[in-house]
Amino acid sequence: MKLYRVAAAPNPTKVMLYIAEREALGAQIPVEQVSVNVIKGEHRAAEHLARNPFGTLPVLALDDGSYLLESLSIIMYLESRFPEHRLLPVEIEACALAKDLERTVEMRVAMPIARYVHATRSPLGYPPDLKVAGEIEGSLPVALKWLEKKLSDGREMLMGSQVSIADCTLQSALQFARFGQADLIGAYPLLAAWDSRYRARPAALSILKF
Ligand SMILES: N[C@@H](CCC(=O)N[C@@H](CS)C(=O)NCC(=O)O)C(=O)O
């Protein structure tokens, strides 16, 4: 199995953090990680388009020759394929809540942050778009306040004391904000404290570049 990925990009980082967190718990996940240089445009080269016609990362190449193209599908596959030391809870409601939290963080926080970075200082060279940036500056605080409230009960990680997939998704977005020099969480002390705590974790130290 091969994971095609690039450092600092949010969706690949989400999967890389997820694997590192699982390995830190003792899981054995035999995935070879292969870098694709997006700055050089390798994700648009024929070799990568043959894996994923949309040219995005991450991609997981399975041993039967098929490919998974979506970061969350990759994580769900690895949860099922290597079930020891999973990140998702076993109990049905707790599992649903963990998945729901991850999706909400992705849709309400991570996607707007990625759009904001590309609209202000795109690492891929997209032209600035002040209208999009302004809209996100207006709407993102609703989601950041939601996270701040969630953290106000003193929980260590987003779901409680244990790391969850939502933590991986949130940190991958916040790293991308740092990469793009976007200070989006300065006004949220509990979120900033979560950020510091998460970044001190061994998994984070082994993966994060910014
Ligand atoms: N929904 C996909 C999104 C993948 C995605 O957009 N990846 C970005 C990096 S975070 C990418 O490859 N961008 C390059 C491009 O779109 O040209 C997933 O979650 O895996």
The ligand as a Gaussian input file, in Angstrom:
#p B3LYP/6-31G(d) Opt

LIG

0 1
 N      -11.689000      16.053000      -0.865000
 C      -10.345000      15.742000      -1.109000
 C       -9.612000      17.036000      -1.387000
 C       -8.208000      16.815000      -1.798000
 C       -7.503000      18.124000      -2.111000
 O       -8.127000      19.109000      -2.555000
 N       -6.186000      18.124000      -1.922000
 C       -5.407000      19.312000      -2.166000
 C       -4.301000      19.401000      -1.135000
 S       -4.981000      19.700000       0.466000
 C       -4.772000      19.223000      -3.532000
 O       -4.346000      18.165000      -3.932000
 N       -4.684000      20.357000      -4.234000
 C       -4.018000      20.437000      -5.492000
 C       -4.942000      20.836000      -6.592000
 O       -6.165000      20.868000      -6.383000
 O       -4.413000      21.123000      -7.658000
 C       -9.769000      14.988000       0.104000
 O      -10.226000      15.251000       1.231000
 O       -8.896000      14.145000      -0.051000

